[in-house]
């Protein structure tokens, strides 16, 4: 999971970056504010490394790419960088609240001038006798100077899409803040009861389970207003309430068929962030971000060409994976032949039934290892494994670490 605040919304750009590559043939990458690559679409080329090696040059490509993105900030337009191998790279910045957070880079590109149109970039290597480099450079797209300007403008548009996605999330949070304030004014003179909160929690669960974000946001706003009124200025009590609320809506997302791996990983990050929140505005923004993520995580499952039986099966497995669950049991639950059910389940989820259940158990065990003091044996039994040794073997196969080492590395 990304460490910078800008990157939870970078997934909004993935389709656009893939489209850029597929339409232009130019590879494109997204980097963070340290120059680390966060996303890549295109074909990797080995030309640059081999060129530097053959020329005896040392060049920090990561820092050069980062510097190019920063220079684009001052220009207010794409920055065109030529690397030591005489290849063109196009850089544009990613910004948040006028602060540099990374950038997008397209390239490498061979600049197709009138002097090398017949064999772009290859002649100079042919003349040196380095036939291997001459062949490698032919795998890099050749573009005339006029077209590079358009490629830069298109890349800059993509960075604007990403920045607009961030602004949209800020706007959503601000709308929720306003809604909460209105609800506080409405309920401040009423006698508040726990029953009122429980009733709205059930409604919120139902809305999130269906992925109904707009309706869920209205219920969340009223819930938060009631919580703030009941707890007054006790920030710790409000955090505790919101932690419970987050658990409720994350479970609703799972009930709606959201991928448990993504939900558990996101919930772990949210739990850590909650400790650092200082006031109700920050808490409201935190809840808004959580709700939107959980609702959106449900949508992809129902957009797949998945039968109603498999949707029902996924929901059943998400509820019972800690039990001694078997494929035949779930097939019977959805009234399908086990063999046919196995085929449909893998087609609908992308994983075999056994792998899907094991993944659920391992993801749950990660959360327990990091956030509880329960023994490894207790955790193994709690998530559905028949023995600690079997749990440890599966855990290591899927994470590359033993449960104990995982706890040492990520535990609080």
Secondary structure as GFF3:
##gff-version 3
##sequence-region A 1 412
A	DSSP	three_ten_helix	5	13	.	.	.	ID=ss1
A	DSSP	alpha_helix	14	24	.	.	.	ID=ss2
A	DSSP	beta_strand	28	32	.	.	.	ID=ss3
A	DSSP	beta_strand	37	41	.	.	.	ID=ss4
A	DSSP	alpha_helix	47	55	.	.	.	ID=ss5
A	DSSP	alpha_helix	61	75	.	.	.	ID=ss6
A	DSSP	beta_strand	79	82	.	.	.	ID=ss7
A	DSSP	beta_strand	88	96	.	.	.	ID=ss8
A	DSSP	beta_strand	99	111	.	.	.	ID=ss9
A	DSSP	alpha_helix	123	128	.	.	.	ID=ss10
A	DSSP	alpha_helix	131	137	.	.	.	ID=ss11
A	DSSP	beta_strand	142	143	.	.	.	ID=ss12
A	DSSP	alpha_helix	145	187	.	.	.	ID=ss13
A	DSSP	alpha_helix	194	209	.	.	.	ID=ss14
A	DSSP	alpha_helix	213	231	.	.	.	ID=ss15
A	DSSP	alpha_helix	235	255	.	.	.	ID=ss16
A	DSSP	alpha_helix	260	274	.	.	.	ID=ss17
A	DSSP	alpha_helix	280	303	.	.	.	ID=ss18
A	DSSP	alpha_helix	308	320	.	.	.	ID=ss19
A	DSSP	alpha_helix	327	333	.	.	.	ID=ss20
A	DSSP	alpha_helix	338	349	.	.	.	ID=ss21
A	DSSP	alpha_helix	353	371	.	.	.	ID=ss22
A	DSSP	alpha_helix	376	382	.	.	.	ID=ss23
A	DSSP	alpha_helix	388	399	.	.	.	ID=ss24
A	DSSP	alpha_helix	403	410	.	.	.	ID=ss25
###
